[in-house]
Amino acid sequence: EFSYVLFHSKKDPSVVFVNNSEGIAVFRKNKGEFKFSEQIKKIDHEVRYMYEDNEGALWINGNNNNVLKIEFNNSDYTHPTISVYDSTKGLPSNSDPTILKVSDHLSVLYPGQGYFRYSSGKSPVGKQNYFYPDPKFPNIMPGTKDSIWYYLAAQYNDTIRYAFTVQQGLVKITTNKSGNSSIDLIS
């Protein structure tokens, strides 16, 4: 068995989520060691991306070019509430998403189509529980007609990310403290 993602929960530090070929396994800390506890029910596909929001919900890539929000009832990880985000919630429907944490919000990259930012309804504009094109990361790179095609999952920290574009190749995206982004060509 192998894993793409090993994710230590911020809301419950005694839990680590690990993807496997059957979905997501939960490991709990017991006597100083993390041991397998259970599989999350209703998630039976390969998960490559995970993000935990401030409320402790997990966001993962779905099985049908969509994004899933998994909400847990306290520490019961076996019977979550799952919400599906797809074209009815503002996301494209014809490619696999990459789920990202950008500064302080959830953003999803759809290759060649751009970034989409989640609006929880706490912002003053937009529909609640909906994704909108993210103005900080447009589909077309500034000053070019180049599209972001692939986001590199490896990141240095929350302010520096790497992406692969169709025309320019590898670029570095740096976000400053005020949330503005700059793009530097790497190759």
C-alpha positions in Angstrom: 0.0 0.0 0.0 1.2 3.5 -0.8 0.0 7.0 0.0 0.0 10.4 -1.8 -1.1 12.3 1.3 -0.2 12.1 5.0 -2.2 14.9 6.7 -1.9 15.8 10.4 -5.1 17.3 11.7 -4.8 20.8 13.1 -8.2 20.6 14.8 -7.5 17.2 16.4 -3.7 16.8 16.8 -4.2 13.2 17.9 -5.3 12.3 14.4 -3.5 11.8 11.1 -5.4 11.2 7.8 -3.6 9.0 5.3 -5.0 8.2 1.8 -4.8 4.7 0.4 -6.3 2.8 -2.5 -9.5 2.4 -0.6 -10.0 6.1 0.4 -8.8 7.7 3.6 -7.5 5.9 6.7 -7.6 7.5 10.2 -4.6 7.0 12.5 -5.0 8.0 16.1 -2.3 8.6 18.7 -2.2 5.9 21.3 0.5 5.8 24.0 2.7 8.2 22.0 2.3 6.2 18.7 0.0 6.7 15.7 -1.9 3.5 15.0 -4.6 2.6 12.4 -8.0 3.3 13.8 -10.6 3.2 10.9 -11.4 4.0 7.3 -13.6 7.0 6.6 -16.9 5.6 5.3 -18.3 6.6 1.9 -14.9 7.5 0.6 -13.7 4.6 -1.6 -11.6 6.3 -4.3 -8.0 7.4 -4.6 -7.5 10.7 -2.9 -4.5 12.9 -3.9 -5.3 16.2 -2.3 -6.5 17.2 1.2 -7.1 20.5 2.9 -8.5 21.1 6.4 -10.4 24.3 7.0 -10.6 26.2 10.3 -13.8 24.3 11.3 -12.0 20.9 10.9 -13.7 19.8 7.7 -11.6 18.0 5.2 -11.7 19.0 1.5 -10.6 16.3 -1.0 -10.7 15.6 -4.7 -13.7 13.6 -5.6 -14.1 10.7 -8.0 -16.0 12.7 -10.8 -13.9 15.9 -11.4 -15.5 17.4 -8.3 -14.5 18.4 -4.8 -15.9 16.8 -1.6 -16.2 18.5 1.8 -16.1 16.0 4.6 -17.5 17.1 8.0 -17.1 15.1 11.1 -19.3 14.8 14.2 -16.8 15.4 17.0 -14.3 12.6 16.9 -16.5 10.2 14.9 -14.5 9.8 11.7 -16.4 6.8 10.4 -19.8 8.5 9.6 -19.1 11.9 8.1 -21.4 14.3 6.3 -20.2 14.7 2.7 -21.1 17.6 0.5 -20.3 17.6 -3.3 -19.0 20.7 -5.1 -19.2 20.5 -8.9 -20.5 22.6 -11.8 -23.7 23.4 -9.8 -21.4 25.1 -7.2 -19.2 27.1 -9.6 -16.5 24.5 -10.5 -15.6 23.2 -14.0 -16.7 19.7 -14.8 -14.1 18.4 -17.4 -10.8 18.0 -15.5 -9.4 16.8 -12.2 -9.0 19.4 -9.5 -6.0 20.2 -7.4 -7.0 21.4 -3.9 -4.8 24.2 -2.4 -4.5 26.4 0.6 -3.7 29.9 -0.6 -2.9 32.2 2.3 -6.0 32.0 4.4 -8.6 30.4 2.0 -9.4 27.4 0.0 -8.6 27.5 -3.7 -9.0 24.8 -6.3 -7.0 24.6 -9.6 -8.5 23.1 -12.6 -5.7 22.7 -15.2 -6.0 25.1 -18.1 -9.1 26.7 -16.6 -7.8 28.6 -13.6 -8.1 28.8 -9.9 -11.5 28.9 -8.1 -11.8 30.3 -4.6 -14.4 29.0 -2.1 -16.8 31.5 -0.6 -18.2 30.2 2.7 -20.7 33.0 2.9 -18.6 34.9 5.5 -17.5 37.2 2.7 -19.7 40.2 1.9 -20.3 39.2 -1.7 -21.2 36.1 -3.5 -23.3 33.0 -2.9 -22.7 31.0 0.2 -20.9 27.6 -0.3 -19.9 28.4 -3.9 -16.7 28.7 -5.9 -15.7 31.7 -7.9 -12.8 32.4 -10.3 -9.9 33.5 -7.9 -8.8 37.0 -8.9 -5.3 36.5 -7.3 -4.6 33.6 -9.6 -6.2 34.1 -13.0 -6.4 31.4 -15.6 -4.3 33.5 -18.0 -1.0 34.5 -16.5 -0.5 38.3 -16.2 1.0 39.8 -19.4 0.7 36.6 -21.4 -1.9 34.3 -22.9 -0.4 31.4 -20.9 -2.5 29.0 -18.8 -1.6 27.3 -15.6 -1.7 23.6 -16.5 -0.3 21.8 -13.5 0.2 22.8 -9.9 3.2 21.2 -8.2 1.9 19.8 -4.9 5.3 20.3 -3.2 5.5 23.7 -1.6 8.1 25.6 0.3 5.7 27.3 2.6 2.3 29.0 2.5 3.7 32.1 0.6 5.7 30.3 -2.2 4.1 27.9 -4.7 5.2 26.4 -8.0 3.1 25.8 -11.1 3.7 24.5 -14.6 2.3 26.7 -17.4 1.7 25.8 -21.0 4.1 28.3 -22.6 6.5 29.5 -19.9 7.1 26.2 -18.1 7.9 26.3 -14.4 6.9 29.5 -12.5 7.2 30.5 -8.9 4.2 32.3 -7.4 5.0 34.3 -4.3 2.2 35.8 -2.1 3.1 38.7 0.2 1.6 39.4 3.6 -1.1 41.7 2.1 -2.2 38.8 -0.2 -0.8 40.1 -3.5 1.0 37.7 -5.7 4.0 38.0 -8.1 5.1 35.5 -10.6 8.7 34.6 -11.5 9.8 32.5 -14.4 11.9 29.5 -13.3 12.5 27.8 -16.7 
